[in-house]
Amino acid sequence: MGKSKFVPIQLDQYKPLREIVFEVLKDAIINGKLKPGERLMEIQLAEELGVSRTPVREAIRKLELEGFLVIVPRKGAYVAGISFKDIADVFEVRAALEALAAGLAAERVTEAGLDELERSLVQIAELSDSDDLGSVVERDTSFHDVIYKASRNQCLVQIVSNLKDQIQRFRAASLARPGRTKIAIHEHRKIVEAIADRNVELAQTLAREHIENAEQVMLSAFQEDKNDQ
């Protein structure tokens, strides 16, 4: 794993230690701090996180059950790889959900909802030149959450929530590519304009194109990584 990637965890009195370790490691995988194929060493992780090996072992077992890790007998735990099909499957569903959400938002958004969308645009634009990928991903996530909320369809919100981890992992990889954040911000602005104009069809089209563009960036990055191996 090379140099230390973690700092000692902060205790949360409401959560078992294994849950805290699990969340720290899962976030590291989702946000790209731990890369596909990277090996997780129990002893090293325990030292970096300031815990014993037991909660690390339990967290690794849970991460395997949720598909984030692959356990190779007599070799250890590795971050699960990503295939072209994984990317295509997630983006295919997400494009449909985002288009639906944007269309419903154009029909149903309130003035307060529009104000929230505008504020979200300003917040992510503030980070357009930032190297802080974590903050960019966080604000990009918030922008899309506001659109889901504006759709006023709780079933849609729940379905998206079920896909959150997969979406987040690919979102981070896409936004990490040079220039993608600025392009995404421009696409966001167009979507908000269509929603504000109550143009359902245009909002749907722009939202779908936004996700398809992110998919192409992700696929290009994935192909480059494979070529470098």
Secondary structure by P-SEA (a helix, b strand, c coil): cccccccbbbbbccccaaaaaaaaaaaaaaaccccccbbbbaaaaaaaacccaaaaaaaaaaaaaacccccccccccccccccaaaaaaaaaaaaaaaaaaaaaaaacccaaaaaaaaaaaaaaaaaccccaaaaaaaaaaaaaaaaaaaaccaaaaaaaaaaaaaaaaaaaaaaaccaaaaaaaaaaaaaaaaaaacaaaaaaaaaaaaaaaaaaaaaaaaaaaaaac
